């Protein structure tokens, strides 16, 4: 099992704005990665970014961000946000419950 790279964040610029919308996207409704457009199938699984809720492939969801000691998977867009925004986004989505599975 390979480990995902730890996110490195920068402060400032447009990176302080939250990624919209902050709601879970239902994976079964999405047929392709919302970032790279790779088609989902038997070997390409769907995953939700824990900071923006988008449905992505594993390649596009390779960064991790720690919240309360738990490494949360985040996408390449969210990894460029400031840490306080990423944590706030993750906490907001956590309040909505777990991401939908179907």
GIJOWO-V895058 format. One line per field, one symbol per residue. ss: DSSP state (2 for helix, 1 for strand, 0 for the rest). Layout:
# GIJOWO-V895058
ss->???
This chain:
# GIJOWO-V895058
ss->000011000000222200000000002220010000001000000011000000110000001111100111110002220022222222222220000000
